[in-house]
Amino acid sequence: MGALQSLPGQQEYADLAEKTGFSLEQIRILHKRFKQLSNEEETLQRDHFNGIPDLACNPIRAQIVEAFFDRRNFRQNVEGTVEEIGFEQFLVVMSHFRPPSLQMTEEQRESVRKEKLRFLFNMHDTDNNGTITLEEYRHVVEELLSLSETLEKDTAKSIADAAMLEVASISMGHMEPDEFYEGITFEHFLKLLKGFEIESKMNIRFLNMDTTTLCK
C-alpha cells in the first residue's frame, strides 16, 4: 500500500483495484496522468483532451474522447453522457483497454472479450439507439480513408457503402444494393467479429502510455 501514500482514500483505491483489475502501482501511474490531463483539477472535461498531440490527428478522435464521457462505459448500467468525469470514471474507461491476465479462465477471458467489443460497439453507436447504422459506419470509414491523399471523397464514400453492405449481407443474409438496412445490433456485432483476437490488441497509446504494459 506504500506506493499510494501520496493519494487520498487508500481504501477507495483498493476498491478500484478490485473493480478494474489494475494494481495499486498502475492506479498510481494512471492517477498521475489524470492529474496531468486535468491540469491538477479533480475532474476531467472534453477540452482537456485537446492538449494531446497524438489524439489531435486521430481520425476517430471525436469517438475516442466521447467514450470517456459515455455513461454506458462506466459499468453502472446507465445511459447518457456527462460533461466531466472524476478519476474513478477515467480509470473504469481505461480498464477496457487493459489486456487480459494470463491467469484468467476461458470463461473470464470470454467475458473480457465481450466487454471490449461492447465498448467498441458503443463508440460507433453514437446516437445510442442500439444499432450501428450505415451513416455511423460510413462516418468512421470515411474518416479513416480520408488520411489517404490518393482517395477522392466520393471514392471513400463508395468504399464505406460497399463495406457496410457486406456487413449487412453477413449479418442479415443476402441483400440487394437498393434495400434499406437499419444497422447491426450488438449480437450481430459479436457474430461478425467471432474469431477475431481483440483481447490484447485494444490499447490507447495517445495518453503517452502503452496499456499493453498495464497488466500483471
GIVEN-V511481 format. One record per residue. PHI is phi in whole degrees, 0 to 359 (999 if undefined). NEAR is the number of other ideal C-beta (glycine too) atoms within 10 Angstrom. D_LAST is the distance of its C-alpha to the last C-alpha in Angstrom with 1 decimal. Layout:
PHI,NEAR,D_LAST  PHI,NEAR,D_LAST
This chain:
999,9,16.4  300,7,18.2  295,15,15.9  247,18,17.5  299,8,21.0  279,9,22.4  255,15,21.5  285,7,23.7  65,11,22.9  299,14,20.0  294,8,20.4  298,14,20.2  289,22,16.9  295,14,15.7  295,12,17.1  294,21,15.5  298,17,12.0  292,9,13.3  285,13,14.9  256,20,12.4  90,18,9.0  283,22,8.1  281,14,7.6  298,16,11.1  293,12,10.6  296,23,9.5  295,24,12.4  299,16,14.6  296,15,14.1  292,22,14.9  296,18,17.7  298,13,19.2  293,14,19.3  300,23,20.9  293,14,23.5  296,13,24.3  294,18,24.9  271,18,26.9  57,10,28.9  70,8,27.9  275,12,29.1  277,10,27.6  230,15,27.6  246,21,26.9  244,17,29.7  303,15,30.1  299,9,32.1  295,19,29.2  282,19,27.6  293,11,30.8  271,11,29.7  258,16,26.9  305,8,28.6  293,12,26.2  278,17,26.6  301,11,30.3  260,9,31.0  283,15,28.7  296,15,31.0  242,16,29.4  306,17,28.8  301,15,30.6  293,20,28.5  295,16,25.2  298,18,26.5  297,17,28.1  300,18,24.9  285,22,23.7  245,20,27.0  267,23,27.3  302,17,27.2  297,19,26.2  265,20,22.7  265,16,22.3  59,15,21.9  238,10,25.2  56,7,27.5  230,8,29.8  241,10,31.2  101,9,32.6  234,12,31.4  236,14,31.2  272,8,32.4  207,16,29.6  229,23,26.2  268,13,24.6  296,21,21.1  298,15,20.0  296,21,21.3  302,19,19.7  293,21,16.3  296,18,16.9  296,20,18.2  299,22,15.3  293,22,12.9  293,20,15.1  263,17,13.7  284,23,10.0  297,19,9.2  291,17,9.0  286,12,6.5  294,8,8.3  275,7,9.4  291,14,11.3  282,8,15.0  298,7,17.4  295,8,18.7  294,12,15.4  296,14,14.7  294,13,18.3  295,13,18.0  296,21,15.3  301,17,17.5  296,12,20.5  294,14,19.1  296,21,18.3  293,20,21.8  297,17,23.3  298,18,21.9  296,17,23.5  299,20,26.6  300,21,27.0  298,20,26.9  272,18,29.8  277,23,31.6  292,17,32.8  263,10,35.7  56,12,33.7  251,11,36.2  89,11,33.9  221,17,34.8  259,26,34.2  273,18,37.7  300,18,39.3  295,12,39.6  294,19,36.0  293,20,34.9  300,17,37.6  301,17,36.6  294,18,33.1  296,19,34.4  298,18,37.3  293,17,35.1  295,14,32.9  286,19,36.1  294,12,37.8  289,11,35.9  273,10,38.0  288,5,41.4  271,6,43.0  254,15,42.7  283,10,45.3  300,10,44.4  295,8,46.4  294,13,44.7  299,19,41.2  297,15,42.6  296,12,44.0  296,16,40.7  297,21,38.9  297,16,41.6  295,12,41.5  296,15,37.8  293,21,38.1  296,16,41.1  295,12,39.1  299,19,36.3  298,21,39.1  295,14,40.7  292,12,37.5  274,17,36.8  242,14,40.4  96,7,42.4  298,7,45.0  227,14,46.1  276,7,48.9  302,7,48.3  266,5,50.5  281,11,48.8  276,7,46.9  236,17,43.2  287,12,41.7  133,22,38.0  263,25,35.1  273,15,33.5  296,16,29.9  297,9,30.8  294,18,32.4  301,21,29.4  298,15,27.2  293,12,29.8  297,15,30.2  257,15,26.5  298,8,26.3  91,5,24.7  276,10,23.2  278,8,19.6  249,12,18.2  306,17,14.7  254,13,13.1  265,11,16.1  287,16,16.3  217,16,15.5  218,19,17.3  287,12,18.1  292,16,21.3  274,19,19.6  63,11,19.3  209,17,15.5  267,10,13.7  288,19,11.4  290,15,10.1  266,10,8.2  272,22,6.9  219,15,3.8  281,11,0.0
